[in-house]
C-alpha cells in the first residue's frame, strides 16, 4: 500500500504530468465558460463575474498549477482554488445525482459532468502539499465564496437546473453549508502546515 502511495505521488508531482494537468484544466475551463454561454447572454453585466462558478474555480486551479510549475506560490489564488474547486466539484456531483433521482435520467452529458466535477474536487485535495496560503488569504477567499452564494441565491444568479427549480431554497441552504465546509478544509490545511513548521 505504501509503495502504491509513493508511486502515486511520484506521478502526481512529476513536472510533465503537471503540465498535462495544466493543459487539461485550461481546456476544461474554456469549455466551462462556453457551457455557460446561454446563461451569460441573459445575465446583467454586474453579475457576470459570479455566474460561471465551476469554470472560474478551475481557472483558479489552472493559475495555481502554473505558479507551481514556475516554482511560485500565488497564495490567494491557491486559497481560492482549494475552496472553490472542492465546493463546485462536490456541488455539481450532488446536483446531477439529485437530478437523476428526480427525473430518472441525466444522459451521458450529465454523467460526464459528474465525473469531471468529481475530478475537479479530487485534484484540489491531492495537491494539498503545494498550498502555501495563510489565514489572510483564506479570509479573502471565504468572503469571495460566501459573496458568490449571496449573488446566486439572493439575486437569483445560480446555475440553472430546471428539474430542481422547486428546491431552490434547499439548494441554497445546502450550498451555504458546503461553502462553510470547504472554508473549514482550507483552515485545516493551514493549521496542519503551521503545526508542522513550528
ChimeraX attribute file (.defattr): number of C-alpha atoms within 10 A of each C-alpha:
attribute: neighborCount
match mode: 1-to-1
recipient: residues
	/A:1	6
	/A:2	7
	/A:3	8
	/A:4	9
	/A:5	10
	/A:6	11
	/A:7	11
	/A:8	12
	/A:9	13
	/A:10	12
	/A:11	13
	/A:12	16
	/A:13	15
	/A:14	12
	/A:15	13
	/A:16	12
	/A:17	13
	/A:18	17
	/A:19	14
	/A:20	11
	/A:21	17
	/A:22	20
	/A:23	15
	/A:24	12
	/A:25	21
	/A:26	18
	/A:27	14
	/A:28	18
	/A:29	22
	/A:30	14
	/A:31	13
	/A:32	18
	/A:33	17
	/A:34	14
	/A:35	13
	/A:36	17
	/A:37	13
	/A:38	10
	/A:39	16
	/A:40	18
	/A:41	10
	/A:42	9
	/A:43	14
	/A:44	9
	/A:45	9
	/A:46	7
	/A:47	15
	/A:48	14
	/A:49	12
	/A:50	18
	/A:51	21
	/A:52	22
	/A:53	23
	/A:54	25
	/A:55	23
	/A:56	22
	/A:57	24
	/A:58	30
	/A:59	24
	/A:60	23
	/A:61	27
	/A:62	23
	/A:63	18
	/A:64	26
	/A:65	26
	/A:66	19
	/A:67	16
	/A:68	16
	/A:69	17
	/A:70	9
	/A:71	9
	/A:72	12
	/A:73	18
	/A:74	17
	/A:75	18
	/A:76	21
	/A:77	23
	/A:78	30
	/A:79	30
	/A:80	29
	/A:81	27
	/A:82	30
	/A:83	28
	/A:84	29
	/A:85	31
	/A:86	29
	/A:87	27
	/A:88	25
	/A:89	26
	/A:90	21
	/A:91	21
	/A:92	20
	/A:93	20
	/A:94	16
	/A:95	17
	/A:96	20
	/A:97	17
	/A:98	15
	/A:99	18
	/A:100	16
	/A:101	11
	/A:102	12
	/A:103	11
	/A:104	10
	/A:105	13
	/A:106	18
	/A:107	9
	/A:108	9
	/A:109	9
	/A:110	18
	/A:111	16
	/A:112	13
	/A:113	16
	/A:114	22
	/A:115	14
	/A:116	16
	/A:117	24
	/A:118	20
	/A:119	16
	/A:120	25
	/A:121	24
	/A:122	15
	/A:123	18
	/A:124	20
	/A:125	17
	/A:126	12
	/A:127	14
	/A:128	15
	/A:129	10
	/A:130	13
	/A:131	23
	/A:132	18
	/A:133	21
	/A:134	19
	/A:135	14
	/A:136	12
	/A:137	18
	/A:138	24
	/A:139	17
	/A:140	13
	/A:141	23
	/A:142	22
	/A:143	13
	/A:144	15
	/A:145	23
	/A:146	17
	/A:147	12
	/A:148	22
	/A:149	21
	/A:150	17
	/A:151	16
	/A:152	19
	/A:153	18
	/A:154	11
	/A:155	11
	/A:156	13
	/A:157	21
	/A:158	21
	/A:159	15
	/A:160	11
	/A:161	13
	/A:162	10
	/A:163	13
	/A:164	16
	/A:165	11
	/A:166	10
	/A:167	12
	/A:168	15
	/A:169	11
	/A:170	12
	/A:171	17
	/A:172	17
	/A:173	13
	/A:174	12
	/A:175	20
	/A:176	18
	/A:177	13
	/A:178	18
	/A:179	22
	/A:180	15
	/A:181	15
	/A:182	21
	/A:183	26
	/A:184	15
	/A:185	16
	/A:186	27
	/A:187	19
	/A:188	12
	/A:189	19
	/A:190	20
	/A:191	14
	/A:192	11
	/A:193	17
	/A:194	12
	/A:195	8
	/A:196	8
	/A:197	7
	/A:198	5
